[in-house]
Amino acid sequence: MARQAMEELCQVYWFPLYAFVRRLGNSPEDAQDLTQEFFARLIEKRWLDRAEQSRGRFRSFLLAAFKHFLAVEWHRER
């Protein structure tokens, strides 16, 4: 059940996050890599455990987590 839910979450949100990172000027390949790495860490680090329904929409949480991930990756590369 949890695996199916995670697969659905990735299917629903992968392209919007990919498109977001493309709009930031990343190449298609880099955008794919960043999006895949984000989902891998989301699962591995259990970031979804931090999502609280009382704090707002899930989409907003996911986008904020993605932006934070991108900032950390940008700093790591510099």
N, C-alpha and C positions, 0 to 999 in steps of 0.2 A: 504493500500500500504506500509506504513512504517513498520507495524508489519510483513508483509510478507518478506520484505527486511531484517529485523532483524532476523527472523527465518532462512532465507537462509544463512545469515552471520554466525550464530551460527552453522548451519549444516556443512558449508564448513570449518570453522576454528576450531571447537571443537577438533577434533581428532589430528590435528597437534600440537595444544597447549598442549593437554593432553600428547602426546608422548614426547614433549619437557620436560615437568615437570617430566615425568617418567624417562627420561634419566638423570635427575639430582639426581636420587636415591630415589625418593618418591615411596611409596607403591601405588598399583593401587587405593585403596580407597582414600588415601590422594590426589593423582593426580586428581581423579574425583572431589573431594570436592574443590580443589583449582581451577580447571578449571571452574566448575559451579559457584563458588563465583566470579571469575573474570568476567564472562559474566554477572552475576547479577549486579555487580558494574558498568560494562561498560554501561549497560542500565540505571541503577538508577542514576549514577553520570553524565550521558551524556558525557562520555569521547570522544565519536566519534565527538563531536562538535569541538574538538581540532585538528582533522586530517586536514591537508592542502595538497592538491594535489601537490602544488609547492614544498613541502618539501621532496617528494620522494614517494616510493611505499607504498600502504596501508598495505601490509604484514609487512613491516619494522616498521611502526607505531604500528601495533597491537602487534608485538613481543616486541618492546620497552616498551609498556604499560604493557604487561604481566610480563616482567622482573622487572619492577618497582613495580608492585603489589606483586610479589613474594618476593622481597627484603623487602617491608613494612611488609608483613606477617611474614617473618623470624625474623625481628627485634621485632615484636609484641610478638612472641612466646618466645623470649629470655629475 
